[in-house]
Amino acid sequence: MSTLLELKNVSKIYGELHALDHVNISVERGEWLAIMGPSGSGKSTMMNIIGALDKASEGEILLDGENIATKSDRELTNIRRDKIGLIFQQFHLVSYLTAVENVMLSQYYHSVPDEKEALEALERVGLADRAHHYPSQLSGGEQQRVCVARALINYPEIILADEPTGNLDEKNEEIVVELFRKLHEDGTTLVVVTHNPEVAEVAQRTIVLRNGKVDHETINPNFTGQIKHITLQ
C-alpha cells in the first residue's frame, strides 16, 4: 500500500488554545482508521482540517502527495469536491429533495447530475426502494445511508466520517458499520471519528487523541471489518 494521507506537525491554534498540537499521522491507501478521544481532544478539528473545511495554523497536510495546507479557499472547495467524501453525525439532507435528488445534488457540484448513477449509489446502500422518499419519510438510519450514498457518488479518494453513528440506535449503527465494511472491502480508504469503542474496534487501526495530541494508537490484530450482529441485505 502507499500513503494517501499524511499530517506532518499539524497544529490548530486559537489564541492560547492548541486544539491540535504538532500531530503526525499517516493513512495508507485502502486503510480503515478510527479516531477516538474525549470531548475537546481535537477529533473534529482534525477531521475538519483533513476534510479541507478548515486550515491548519502550522504543518503540512498531504493528500495524495499534494500539500492542501497551502491551498486557497477556492482550491480547497475543489479538493473537497473531487477527492473527499464527507459524512457527518447530522445528516444535512435538503428537506424538500428526495433521497435520489439529495445524492444528485452532490453530483451537481462535481460534474453532471445522473439519476441512474444516483439510483445505483442508493442501491449500493440498500435504499433502492426509498429513492423517491423525502428525508422526513426516512428513519435516522436510512437518512445516514443516503449520506453514505451521497459521499460515494463522486468516487472520492477518501471517506471521512465524523461520528456517523452518533444519532443512530444499535440496529442502524450496525447497518452503517456494515456499509463501511463493504466499502473497505472494495478498496475505499476510511477515516472514522467515533466515541463508540464497538465502532472503533471494527477498524484496522485506532488512534486516540488527548489534549490535541496523539496519545496512543492500537492495531486490531483480529481485523475482519465485521460488526457482531446483522448483515445488510
NUKE-203622 format. One line per field, with one value per residue: x, z, y of N, C-alpha, C in turn; chain; residue in one letter. Coordinates in Angstrom, 2 decimals. Example, Ala and Ser with C-alpha at 12.3 -4.5 7.8 and 13.67 -1.06 7.14 Angstrom:
2
n.east c(13.19; 12.85)
n.up c(7.80; 7.08)
n.north c(-5.69; -2.25)
ca.east c(12.30; 13.67)
ca.up c(7.80; 7.14)
ca.north c(-4.50; -1.06)
c.east c(13.20; 12.90)
c.up c(7.80; 7.87)
c.north c(-3.30; 0.03)
mol c(A; A)
type c(A; S)
This chain:
233
n.east c(0.84; 0.33; 0.99; -1.77; -2.76; -1.22; -0.31; 1.79; 3.35; 1.09; -0.76; -3.45; -4.37; -5.99; -5.78; -4.61; -5.17; -4.38; -5.85; -5.13; -1.95; 0.96; 0.55; 1.16; 0.33; -0.28; -2.04; -2.68; -3.34; -6.45; -6.78; -8.50; -9.18; -9.80; -10.62; -10.41; -11.23; -11.60; -14.19; -13.31; -10.76; -9.70; -10.60; -12.74; -11.76; -9.42; -10.59; -12.00; -9.89; -8.50; -10.55; -10.59; -12.19; -11.38; -8.43; -5.11; -3.06; -0.37; 2.03; 1.93; -0.44; -0.74; -2.38; -2.79; -0.23; -0.22; 0.13; -2.30; -2.51; -1.55; -3.31; -5.72; -9.00; -10.80; -9.46; -9.46; -12.18; -12.52; -10.91; -12.31; -14.59; -13.64; -12.02; -12.74; -15.04; -17.61; -19.11; -21.40; -22.40; -24.81; -27.25; -27.63; -29.31; -31.28; -34.43; -36.60; -35.97; -35.91; -34.53; -32.93; -32.56; -31.13; -28.73; -28.00; -27.59; -25.04; -23.57; -24.03; -22.29; -19.96; -19.90; -22.02; -25.37; -26.66; -29.21; -29.42; -26.91; -27.06; -29.22; -28.09; -26.11; -27.69; -28.86; -26.64; -26.33; -28.51; -31.00; -32.67; -35.43; -36.34; -35.77; -37.28; -38.37; -38.82; -36.59; -38.00; -39.60; -38.01; -36.19; -33.80; -31.53; -31.84; -31.62; -28.94; -27.74; -28.40; -26.71; -24.25; -24.38; -24.43; -21.88; -20.36; -20.86; -19.26; -16.96; -14.73; -11.31; -10.99; -12.99; -14.39; -15.71; -17.52; -18.42; -20.46; -22.41; -23.55; -26.15; -27.74; -29.67; -28.89; -29.33; -29.36; -26.86; -25.27; -25.93; -24.86; -22.13; -21.67; -21.99; -19.70; -17.82; -18.21; -17.50; -14.80; -13.88; -14.10; -11.96; -11.95; -10.67; -10.98; -11.66; -12.73; -14.24; -15.15; -17.00; -17.61; -16.52; -17.14; -17.61; -15.13; -13.46; -13.88; -12.40; -9.22; -7.12; -6.66; -6.50; -5.92; -6.75; -5.71; -6.00; -5.29; -3.16; -1.61; -2.28; -2.04; -1.85; -3.51; -3.31; -5.59; -5.46; -7.12; -8.51; -11.40; -13.35; -15.94; -18.96; -20.82; -23.47; -25.81; -26.20; -26.15; -28.66)
n.up c(0.00; -0.51; 0.88; 1.43; 2.88; 4.91; 7.87; 9.01; 11.71; 12.47; 13.65; 15.28; 16.30; 18.59; 19.83; 23.00; 23.06; 22.01; 19.84; 18.18; 18.43; 17.08; 15.51; 14.12; 11.67; 9.56; 6.82; 5.10; 1.68; 1.11; 3.75; 6.91; 9.30; 12.67; 14.79; 18.05; 21.26; 24.17; 24.68; 23.29; 22.63; 20.14; 17.93; 16.04; 15.09; 13.79; 11.84; 10.35; 9.27; 7.78; 6.00; 4.43; 5.25; 7.03; 7.95; 8.85; 11.48; 11.56; 9.94; 7.62; 5.37; 3.60; 0.88; -1.15; -2.00; -2.36; -0.90; 0.92; 2.79; 1.96; 0.20; -1.44; -0.42; -2.49; -3.94; -2.01; -1.89; -4.37; -3.97; -1.92; -3.37; -5.40; -4.27; -1.72; 0.38; 2.52; 5.64; 8.18; 11.67; 11.97; 9.46; 7.28; 5.03; 2.30; 2.90; 1.14; -1.03; -2.63; -1.69; -3.82; -5.22; -3.36; -3.40; -6.06; -5.96; -4.90; -7.06; -8.80; -8.14; -8.89; -11.45; -13.90; -12.99; -12.62; -12.75; -12.94; -12.02; -9.42; -8.41; -8.51; -6.56; -4.29; -4.31; -3.70; -1.01; -0.01; -0.38; -2.59; -2.84; -1.51; -2.79; -3.78; -1.63; 0.82; 3.17; 5.65; 5.56; 6.01; 8.18; 10.85; 10.44; 7.75; 6.60; 7.18; 5.60; 3.08; 3.16; 3.09; 0.51; -0.91; -0.30; -1.69; -4.40; -6.13; -6.40; -4.40; -3.20; -0.53; 2.30; 4.85; 8.01; 10.52; 13.61; 12.63; 13.49; 15.65; 16.10; 15.92; 16.55; 17.96; 16.04; 13.55; 13.69; 13.38; 10.74; 9.31; 9.93; 8.76; 6.12; 5.87; 6.12; 3.73; 1.90; 2.54; 1.86; -0.84; -1.38; -0.52; 1.18; 4.56; 7.16; 10.33; 12.80; 16.09; 19.14; 20.13; 21.36; 20.28; 17.61; 16.85; 17.26; 15.11; 13.05; 11.24; 12.53; 15.38; 16.50; 19.32; 20.51; 22.75; 24.45; 22.15; 21.10; 19.76; 21.71; 21.92; 19.80; 18.43; 16.90; 15.31; 15.87; 15.14; 12.89; 10.96; 9.95; 10.59; 12.22; 15.11; 14.83; 12.67; 9.07; 6.25; 3.89)
n.north c(-1.20; 2.35; 5.61; 7.62; 9.80; 12.22; 13.77; 16.26; 17.46; 19.02; 21.72; 23.43; 26.49; 28.52; 31.49; 31.10; 28.48; 25.26; 23.45; 21.37; 19.90; 19.77; 17.35; 14.18; 12.00; 9.21; 7.76; 4.88; 4.06; 2.62; 1.89; 1.44; 3.59; 4.43; 7.15; 8.23; 9.73; 11.86; 14.40; 17.50; 16.79; 17.20; 15.84; 16.46; 18.87; 18.02; 16.39; 18.29; 19.73; 17.79; 17.26; 19.51; 21.59; 23.43; 25.31; 24.48; 25.87; 25.49; 23.34; 20.50; 19.07; 16.37; 15.16; 12.57; 13.12; 15.86; 19.03; 20.24; 22.18; 24.60; 25.65; 27.80; 29.06; 28.60; 26.62; 24.61; 24.05; 22.81; 20.56; 19.23; 18.63; 16.95; 14.92; 14.05; 12.42; 13.26; 12.50; 13.13; 13.44; 14.85; 14.88; 16.63; 16.74; 17.94; 19.09; 19.31; 17.81; 14.62; 11.37; 10.40; 12.78; 14.29; 12.90; 13.33; 16.05; 16.36; 15.45; 17.54; 19.63; 18.55; 17.32; 16.35; 15.94; 12.67; 10.62; 7.85; 6.93; 7.93; 6.48; 3.95; 4.28; 4.55; 2.04; 0.55; 1.09; -0.13; 1.11; 1.30; 1.07; 3.26; 5.54; 7.69; 8.91; 11.50; 13.16; 13.40; 11.21; 9.10; 6.89; 7.57; 5.98; 5.32; 7.85; 8.39; 6.49; 7.46; 9.65; 8.34; 7.26; 9.65; 10.63; 8.80; 9.15; 10.65; 9.23; 9.42; 9.91; 9.41; 8.60; 10.47; 10.29; 11.73; 10.99; 9.14; 7.36; 8.47; 9.45; 7.26; 4.27; 0.99; -1.04; 0.35; 1.48; -0.78; -1.42; 0.75; 0.49; -1.95; -1.20; 0.38; -1.64; -3.02; -1.03; -0.70; -3.22; -3.01; -1.44; 1.19; 4.02; 4.75; 7.05; 7.32; 9.11; 8.47; 8.03; 5.66; 2.65; 0.12; 0.61; 1.61; -0.59; -2.20; -1.24; -1.24; 0.06; 2.15; 5.46; 7.42; 10.53; 13.12; 16.07; 17.48; 16.10; 13.10; 10.46; 7.65; 4.71; 1.85; -1.35; -3.45; -6.72; -8.74; -8.02; -7.96; -6.42; -6.88; -6.25; -7.27; -8.34; -8.04; -8.42; -6.38; -6.56)
ca.east c(0.00; 1.03; 0.39; -2.74; -2.92; -0.18; -0.25; 3.15; 3.46; -0.09; -1.32; -4.53; -4.22; -6.95; -5.24; -3.75; -5.63; -3.89; -6.84; -4.22; -0.61; 2.01; 0.05; 1.73; -0.47; -0.33; -3.10; -2.35; -4.42; -7.23; -6.82; -9.67; -8.65; -10.73; -10.04; -11.17; -10.70; -12.66; -14.65; -12.28; -9.43; -9.23; -11.05; -13.48; -10.85; -8.57; -11.40; -12.29; -8.67; -8.30; -11.63; -10.47; -13.21; -10.67; -7.00; -4.20; -2.22; 1.01; 2.22; 1.57; -1.44; -0.51; -3.44; -2.35; 1.03; -0.40; 0.01; -3.51; -2.40; -1.16; -4.29; -6.71; -10.34; -11.39; -8.80; -9.95; -13.52; -12.35; -10.37; -13.45; -15.50; -13.04; -11.22; -13.14; -16.44; -17.83; -20.31; -21.45; -23.41; -26.03; -27.34; -27.51; -30.07; -32.21; -35.72; -37.58; -35.48; -35.99; -33.23; -32.11; -32.21; -30.06; -27.49; -27.68; -27.11; -23.59; -23.05; -24.19; -21.10; -18.78; -19.96; -23.40; -26.24; -27.03; -30.14; -29.11; -25.78; -27.53; -30.02; -27.15; -25.47; -28.68; -28.98; -25.43; -26.52; -29.73; -32.14; -33.28; -36.88; -36.66; -35.12; -38.15; -38.90; -38.20; -35.93; -38.98; -40.22; -36.96; -35.68; -32.46; -30.57; -31.98; -31.05; -27.48; -27.34; -28.43; -25.48; -23.16; -24.50; -24.03; -20.43; -19.74; -21.30; -18.21; -15.79; -13.65; -10.10; -11.07; -14.24; -14.22; -16.98; -17.41; -19.48; -21.55; -23.45; -23.87; -27.59; -28.43; -29.85; -27.93; -29.55; -28.92; -25.41; -24.70; -26.12; -23.90; -20.79; -21.60; -21.73; -18.28; -17.05; -18.31; -16.70; -13.38; -13.64; -13.98; -10.73; -12.13; -9.95; -11.95; -11.24; -13.98; -14.21; -16.25; -16.86; -18.10; -15.46; -17.57; -17.41; -13.69; -12.77; -14.10; -11.41; -7.89; -6.22; -7.32; -5.67; -6.60; -6.27; -5.95; -5.45; -4.74; -2.00; -1.83; -1.94; -1.53; -2.59; -3.55; -3.62; -6.54; -4.84; -8.16; -9.34; -12.22; -14.33; -17.28; -19.61; -21.18; -24.81; -26.55; -25.58; -27.03; -29.14)
ca.up c(0.00; -0.50; 1.78; 0.80; 3.69; 5.91; 8.63; 9.50; 12.69; 12.27; 14.82; 15.10; 17.49; 18.82; 20.96; 23.85; 22.98; 20.93; 19.58; 17.73; 18.87; 16.40; 15.25; 13.00; 11.37; 8.16; 6.48; 3.86; 0.71; 1.39; 5.19; 7.70; 10.54; 13.61; 15.67; 19.28; 22.25; 24.92; 24.17; 23.37; 22.37; 18.83; 16.87; 14.99; 14.49; 12.86; 10.72; 9.51; 8.55; 6.77; 5.03; 3.71; 5.74; 7.87; 7.67; 9.99; 11.80; 11.25; 9.48; 6.27; 5.19; 2.27; 0.40; -2.43; -2.34; -2.54; 0.38; 0.86; 3.79; 1.32; -0.84; -1.21; -0.11; -3.72; -4.24; -1.03; -2.33; -5.46; -3.39; -1.27; -4.42; -6.26; -3.63; -0.35; 0.69; 3.92; 6.31; 9.49; 12.62; 11.47; 8.11; 6.31; 3.81; 1.94; 3.29; 0.05; -2.09; -2.34; -1.43; -5.05; -5.55; -2.44; -3.92; -7.31; -5.63; -4.76; -8.43; -9.46; -7.89; -9.37; -12.89; -14.37; -12.26; -13.38; -11.87; -12.95; -11.10; -8.06; -8.02; -8.26; -5.27; -3.26; -4.29; -3.03; 0.44; 0.36; -0.32; -3.91; -2.72; -0.78; -3.56; -4.04; -0.36; 1.37; 4.46; 6.73; 5.42; 6.23; 9.54; 11.02; 9.80; 6.30; 6.23; 7.19; 4.43; 1.96; 3.28; 2.60; -0.95; -1.38; -0.19; -2.64; -5.77; -6.97; -6.35; -3.73; -2.79; 0.89; 3.00; 6.21; 8.71; 11.86; 14.47; 11.71; 14.15; 16.91; 16.26; 15.49; 17.52; 17.78; 14.78; 12.44; 13.82; 12.77; 9.29; 8.77; 10.04; 7.73; 4.87; 5.87; 5.84; 2.30; 1.22; 2.75; 1.07; -2.23; -1.51; -0.10; 2.37; 5.53; 8.43; 11.06; 14.17; 16.86; 20.60; 20.47; 21.22; 19.44; 16.23; 16.63; 17.25; 13.82; 12.12; 11.26; 13.44; 16.13; 17.10; 20.41; 20.76; 24.07; 24.55; 20.88; 20.72; 19.65; 22.98; 21.56; 18.74; 18.53; 15.71; 15.59; 15.37; 14.67; 11.99; 9.94; 9.46; 10.87; 13.49; 15.69; 14.75; 11.44; 7.79; 5.35; 2.75)
ca.north c(0.00; 3.62; 6.59; 8.52; 11.00; 12.37; 15.02; 16.47; 18.55; 19.87; 22.39; 24.40; 27.33; 29.59; 32.25; 30.28; 27.08; 24.39; 22.39; 20.33; 20.30; 19.04; 16.00; 13.44; 10.80; 8.81; 6.81; 4.19; 3.90; 1.42; 1.60; 1.85; 4.17; 5.04; 8.18; 8.36; 10.65; 12.54; 15.68; 18.53; 16.22; 17.64; 14.92; 17.14; 19.84; 17.32; 15.95; 19.45; 20.09; 16.75; 17.38; 20.79; 22.52; 24.40; 25.34; 24.33; 27.02; 25.09; 21.97; 20.08; 18.03; 15.82; 14.29; 12.03; 13.76; 17.30; 19.73; 21.05; 23.24; 25.86; 25.96; 28.85; 28.57; 28.07; 25.35; 23.63; 23.66; 21.85; 19.32; 18.55; 18.15; 15.93; 13.87; 13.73; 12.17; 13.65; 12.00; 13.77; 12.96; 15.48; 14.34; 17.73; 16.49; 19.02; 18.51; 19.30; 16.94; 13.19; 10.74; 10.38; 14.16; 14.68; 12.30; 14.03; 17.39; 16.25; 15.37; 18.84; 20.44; 17.82; 17.08; 16.48; 15.01; 11.48; 9.91; 6.43; 6.72; 8.20; 5.32; 2.85; 4.54; 4.21; 0.58; 0.06; 1.20; -0.83; 2.03; 1.46; 1.20; 4.50; 6.60; 8.83; 9.39; 12.70; 12.86; 13.24; 9.89; 8.10; 6.76; 8.12; 5.09; 5.46; 9.15; 8.30; 5.71; 8.41; 10.43; 7.49; 7.24; 10.99; 10.72; 7.88; 9.33; 11.24; 8.34; 10.15; 9.21; 9.06; 8.90; 10.96; 10.20; 12.32; 10.44; 8.78; 6.56; 9.14; 9.67; 6.04; 3.19; -0.09; -1.75; 1.18; 1.59; -1.98; -1.34; 1.71; -0.09; -2.99; -0.48; 0.74; -2.85; -3.30; -0.02; -1.05; -4.43; -2.55; -0.67; 2.57; 4.49; 5.27; 7.63; 7.43; 9.62; 7.88; 7.92; 4.33; 1.64; -1.00; 1.03; 1.74; -1.88; -2.84; -0.71; -1.86; 0.77; 3.22; 6.50; 8.12; 11.89; 13.69; 17.43; 17.92; 15.30; 11.66; 9.82; 6.32; 4.04; 0.40; -2.12; -4.53; -7.95; -9.65; -7.23; -8.60; -5.47; -7.39; -5.95; -8.56; -8.91; -8.27; -8.16; -5.63; -7.36)
c.east c(0.88; 0.30; -0.52; -2.81; -1.82; -0.28; 1.14; 3.18; 2.30; -0.59; -2.47; -4.62; -5.29; -6.47; -4.25; -4.09; -5.02; -4.89; -6.15; -2.81; 0.43; 1.65; 0.72; 0.96; -0.31; -1.41; -2.75; -3.58; -5.14; -7.33; -8.14; -9.15; -9.79; -9.97; -10.97; -10.52; -11.85; -13.08; -13.56; -10.89; -8.86; -9.72; -11.73; -12.63; -9.97; -9.36; -11.71; -11.07; -8.38; -9.32; -11.64; -11.61; -12.60; -9.18; -6.20; -3.45; -0.77; 0.98; 1.76; 0.49; -1.31; -1.62; -3.06; -1.12; 0.96; -0.62; -1.19; -3.48; -2.09; -2.18; -5.21; -8.06; -10.99; -10.77; -9.26; -11.35; -13.43; -11.81; -11.48; -14.35; -14.94; -12.45; -11.77; -14.64; -16.66; -19.16; -20.28; -22.48; -24.78; -26.09; -27.20; -28.15; -31.03; -33.63; -36.70; -37.11; -35.62; -34.59; -32.35; -31.70; -31.13; -28.72; -27.05; -27.17; -25.59; -22.93; -23.04; -22.93; -19.84; -18.77; -21.39; -24.27; -26.71; -27.91; -29.84; -27.96; -26.22; -28.38; -29.14; -26.45; -26.42; -28.89; -27.81; -25.57; -27.86; -30.98; -32.80; -34.78; -37.31; -36.16; -35.97; -38.90; -38.13; -37.56; -36.91; -39.67; -39.24; -36.58; -34.30; -31.40; -30.62; -31.40; -29.53; -26.98; -27.43; -27.14; -24.27; -23.19; -24.05; -22.52; -19.72; -19.88; -20.20; -16.90; -14.59; -12.45; -10.24; -12.45; -13.91; -15.59; -16.81; -18.62; -20.69; -22.65; -23.96; -25.35; -28.41; -28.60; -28.91; -28.08; -29.02; -27.42; -24.74; -24.81; -25.08; -22.48; -20.62; -21.38; -20.26; -17.42; -17.05; -17.48; -15.22; -13.00; -13.43; -12.74; -10.82; -11.30; -10.94; -11.25; -12.52; -13.71; -15.40; -15.94; -17.17; -17.00; -15.86; -17.44; -15.92; -13.01; -12.97; -13.02; -10.08; -7.00; -7.00; -6.28; -6.49; -5.94; -6.60; -5.24; -4.72; -3.54; -2.42; -1.35; -1.35; -2.32; -2.50; -3.88; -4.56; -5.98; -5.84; -9.07; -10.07; -13.16; -15.75; -17.77; -20.43; -22.50; -25.33; -25.70; -26.59; -27.40; -29.12)
c.up c(0.00; 0.42; 1.00; 1.54; 4.74; 6.55; 9.24; 10.39; 12.56; 13.60; 14.39; 16.40; 17.48; 20.04; 21.75; 23.75; 21.76; 20.75; 19.00; 17.98; 18.25; 16.21; 14.01; 12.82; 9.89; 7.97; 5.13; 2.96; 0.98; 2.86; 5.79; 9.07; 11.37; 14.48; 16.85; 20.18; 22.97; 24.24; 24.35; 23.05; 21.02; 17.67; 15.72; 14.31; 13.45; 11.63; 9.79; 8.69; 7.46; 5.64; 4.26; 4.05; 6.58; 7.54; 8.96; 10.22; 11.43; 10.68; 8.05; 6.33; 3.76; 1.92; -1.00; -2.95; -2.48; -1.19; 0.34; 1.88; 3.16; 0.31; -0.43; -0.89; -1.35; -4.10; -3.28; -1.39; -3.43; -4.95; -2.69; -2.31; -5.13; -5.53; -2.31; -0.27; 2.18; 4.43; 7.73; 10.39; 12.26; 9.96; 7.02; 4.97; 3.56; 2.04; 2.13; -1.16; -1.67; -2.10; -2.67; -5.45; -4.63; -2.90; -5.19; -7.06; -5.48; -6.13; -9.10; -9.31; -8.44; -10.89; -13.36; -13.59; -13.16; -12.48; -11.82; -11.99; -9.66; -7.54; -7.72; -6.91; -4.13; -3.17; -3.54; -1.51; 0.88; 0.40; -1.68; -3.81; -1.99; -1.54; -3.71; -2.78; 0.09; 2.72; 5.61; 6.70; 5.66; 7.70; 9.62; 10.33; 8.28; 5.82; 6.21; 6.01; 3.15; 1.98; 2.81; 1.08; -1.55; -1.34; -1.24; -4.09; -6.69; -6.91; -5.67; -3.42; -1.37; 1.42; 4.43; 6.88; 10.15; 12.68; 13.63; 12.34; 15.43; 17.17; 15.97; 16.64; 17.14; 16.42; 13.60; 12.49; 13.14; 11.25; 8.67; 8.83; 9.01; 6.35; 4.77; 5.56; 4.35; 1.49; 1.33; 1.92; -0.40; -2.45; -1.09; 1.15; 3.29; 6.74; 9.18; 12.47; 14.92; 18.35; 21.06; 20.28; 20.32; 17.96; 15.92; 16.49; 15.96; 12.81; 12.23; 12.35; 14.11; 16.70; 18.15; 20.60; 22.18; 24.12; 23.28; 20.39; 20.52; 20.94; 22.74; 20.37; 18.94; 17.17; 16.09; 15.02; 14.78; 13.65; 10.98; 9.30; 9.77; 12.21; 13.89; 15.22; 13.33; 10.20; 6.91; 4.17; 1.47)
c.north c(1.25; 4.58; 7.52; 9.85; 11.05; 13.75; 15.13; 17.71; 19.55; 20.41; 23.29; 25.19; 28.43; 30.38; 31.41; 28.79; 26.39; 23.25; 21.16; 20.81; 19.37; 17.55; 15.42; 12.14; 10.48; 7.75; 6.20; 4.10; 2.56; 1.07; 2.08; 2.27; 4.74; 6.05; 8.36; 9.40; 11.34; 13.84; 16.73; 18.04; 16.65; 16.80; 15.66; 18.21; 19.18; 16.87; 17.11; 19.87; 19.07; 16.91; 18.69; 21.75; 23.63; 24.30; 25.18; 25.64; 26.75; 23.68; 21.73; 19.00; 17.54; 14.84; 13.85; 12.79; 15.27; 17.96; 20.67; 22.19; 24.60; 26.34; 27.10; 28.24; 27.97; 26.73; 24.26; 23.15; 22.61; 20.52; 18.54; 17.91; 16.92; 14.74; 13.35; 13.50; 12.39; 13.10; 12.55; 13.10; 13.54; 15.23; 15.41; 17.38; 17.65; 18.47; 18.40; 18.50; 15.48; 12.63; 10.78; 11.80; 14.69; 14.12; 13.03; 15.44; 17.41; 16.16; 16.73; 19.69; 19.79; 17.69; 17.36; 15.49; 13.87; 10.63; 8.42; 6.12; 6.93; 7.04; 4.12; 3.03; 4.22; 2.71; -0.03; 0.12; 0.63; 0.02; 2.25; 1.71; 2.47; 5.73; 7.85; 9.29; 10.62; 12.35; 12.63; 11.89; 8.76; 8.06; 7.40; 7.28; 5.19; 6.78; 9.09; 7.48; 6.54; 9.25; 9.63; 7.44; 8.57; 11.16; 9.88; 8.31; 9.88; 10.46; 9.02; 9.26; 8.66; 9.44; 9.30; 10.98; 10.67; 11.91; 9.98; 7.96; 7.23; 9.32; 8.42; 5.06; 2.03; -0.78; -0.95; 1.44; 0.40; -1.94; -0.41; 1.15; -1.21; -2.36; -0.09; -0.49; -3.16; -2.30; -0.34; -2.26; -4.08; -1.68; 0.77; 2.87; 5.17; 5.85; 7.97; 7.94; 9.03; 7.94; 6.51; 3.28; 0.48; -0.67; 1.09; 0.38; -2.66; -2.41; -1.47; -1.27; 1.88; 4.16; 7.21; 9.48; 12.32; 15.04; 17.85; 17.15; 13.84; 11.01; 8.43; 5.79; 2.54; -0.19; -3.25; -5.83; -8.93; -8.98; -8.12; -7.60; -5.86; -6.84; -7.19; -9.17; -9.11; -7.99; -7.45; -6.51; -6.52)
mol c(A; A; A; A; A; A; A; A; A; A; A; A; A; A; A; A; A; A; A; A; A; A; A; A; A; A; A; A; A; A; A; A; A; A; A; A; A; A; A; A; A; A; A; A; A; A; A; A; A; A; A; A; A; A; A; A; A; A; A; A; A; A; A; A; A; A; A; A; A; A; A; A; A; A; A; A; A; A; A; A; A; A; A; A; A; A; A; A; A; A; A; A; A; A; A; A; A; A; A; A; A; A; A; A; A; A; A; A; A; A; A; A; A; A; A; A; A; A; A; A; A; A; A; A; A; A; A; A; A; A; A; A; A; A; A; A; A; A; A; A; A; A; A; A; A; A; A; A; A; A; A; A; A; A; A; A; A; A; A; A; A; A; A; A; A; A; A; A; A; A; A; A; A; A; A; A; A; A; A; A; A; A; A; A; A; A; A; A; A; A; A; A; A; A; A; A; A; A; A; A; A; A; A; A; A; A; A; A; A; A; A; A; A; A; A; A; A; A; A; A; A; A; A; A; A; A; A; A; A; A; A; A; A)
type c(M; S; T; L; L; E; L; K; N; V; S; K; I; Y; G; E; L; H; A; L; D; H; V; N; I; S; V; E; R; G; E; W; L; A; I; M; G; P; S; G; S; G; K; S; T; M; M; N; I; I; G; A; L; D; K; A; S; E; G; E; I; L; L; D; G; E; N; I; A; T; K; S; D; R; E; L; T; N; I; R; R; D; K; I; G; L; I; F; Q; Q; F; H; L; V; S; Y; L; T; A; V; E; N; V; M; L; S; Q; Y; Y; H; S; V; P; D; E; K; E; A; L; E; A; L; E; R; V; G; L; A; D; R; A; H; H; Y; P; S; Q; L; S; G; G; E; Q; Q; R; V; C; V; A; R; A; L; I; N; Y; P; E; I; I; L; A; D; E; P; T; G; N; L; D; E; K; N; E; E; I; V; V; E; L; F; R; K; L; H; E; D; G; T; T; L; V; V; V; T; H; N; P; E; V; A; E; V; A; Q; R; T; I; V; L; R; N; G; K; V; D; H; E; T; I; N; P; N; F; T; G; Q; I; K; H; I; T; L; Q)
